[in-house]
Each structure stands twice: as structure tokens, then as C-alpha cells.
């Protein structure tokens, strides 16, 4: 990452090293710090990171999450390991969005537990949140089986909603989505 940013003249080696120290001191993710300091945007840094790690970006805003594969592990395991199993390839290999696709312990855990090969992808926080939201909706579907529950409602700011996501939510049993807007002005909305 350092070499790529320096090579593209986005930062000096000394300034990068200073950000590393600052990130450790603040117990903050280096990528988040570089983004907040406007060294580069999220997409650019994630592409560099994925390329450096030799994996693809999960990009779960575009790829469909297969509910069958998602359910192969519990939500608590997915959250603890920071993974979303989002698809199964034709040869049976599982496609797994991971916050850290270099985490060999998690890859080994999934291999042993599921008895299949794992293909890691780099997951952003948005990717993981999309998967975790679907787990939550599975629980909503379970609630619908209770006679006294007639509606399942969620409130969101809508930033992660896509047509596919809404369709998945509906299939999972969601009956209404309330959109919460802080402002109709995009600039004010960013601040709020």
C-alpha cells in the first residue's frame, strides 16, 4: 500500500509512516485514517488493497448474496470472524467476503467446519453490513411465524438499499421499510 501511494505521488514515505504511527496510537484502521485525511478515496484504497492481497473486491452491492450459502454459518460466527459467505462456485468452492482475506486462521476454520475450499474476497464495511442485515431479516422471517406478529418493519437511511436488497428483504418477510431522512439537502445530510 505504501509503495503504491508513494509511487503515485499521493503521499511521501515519511508522511505514510507518520500515519501508521498515528493509526496505531489511536487504535484506528490505517485505511480509515488515510480516507479521513483525504489521501485517497475509499474505492481507490480498497482496489489497491485487494490488488496487493491478490484477491477481488467482494462488492456485495452488485453481487447477489445466496441465502443458502449465507446460512452455512451463524450470524454470530459471521460477525465474530467478519465474513459473509455469499456464493458457491460450480466446483463447490465457497466465495467468502472477508474484512481480512489474509486471515489464514479464519480461512482454515471455514475449510474445516464446512469441508470445502474457500475463495476469499476483500469485504468493505458496507459489504459486511449488507450480509449482516440479511441475517437480521432471516430472524424477521422467523418472527412472522408467530401468530401475534403481523408486521415486520425496519427503519433505514436507505443508503445501502438496492432493488435486489429490497426484493431479498421482501422474500425474508419484511412488510414495510421506513426511510429516515435527516435533510433533503445533500450537503446538510452528509453533516448530519
Long-range contacts (C-beta under 8 A, 24 or more apart in sequence): 1-30, 1-45, 1-48, 1-49, 1-52, 4-48, 4-52, 5-34, 5-39, 5-40, 5-48, 10-39, 10-40, 11-39, 42-124, 46-122, 46-124, 49-122, 50-121, 50-122, 53-101, 53-102, 53-122, 55-101, 55-120, 55-121, 55-122, 56-121, 56-122, 57-121, 57-122, 57-124, 58-84, 58-86, 58-97, 58-98, 58-121, 58-122, 58-123, 58-124, 58-127, 59-127, 60-84, 60-86, 60-97, 60-123, 60-126, 60-127, 60-130, 60-131, 61-126, 61-127, 61-130, 61-160, 61-162, 63-87, 64-164, 65-130, 65-131, 65-134, 65-168, 67-134, 67-138, 67-168, 69-94, 69-95, 70-131, 70-134, 70-135, 71-138, 72-114, 73-110, 73-113, 73-114, 75-132, 75-135, 75-136, 75-138, 78-131, 78-132, 78-135, 79-132, 81-106, 81-109, 81-110, 82-106, 82-123, 82-128, 83-110, 83-123, 83-128, 84-123, 84-127, 84-128, 84-130, 84-131, 84-132, 85-110, 86-131, 89-119, 91-117, 92-116, 92-117, 93-117, 93-118, 93-119, 94-118, 94-119, 95-119, 95-121, 96-120, 96-121, 97-121, 97-122, 97-123, 97-127, 97-128, 97-131, 98-122, 98-123, 99-123, 99-125, 99-128, 126-160, 129-160, 130-160, 130-165, 133-160, 133-165, 134-168, 134-172, 137-168, 137-169, 137-172, 137-173, 137-174, 138-172, 140-172, 140-173, 140-174, 141-172, 141-173, 143-173, 144-173, 150-175, 151-175, 151-176, 152-176, 153-177, 153-178, 154-178, 155-179, 155-180, 156-180, 157-181, 157-182
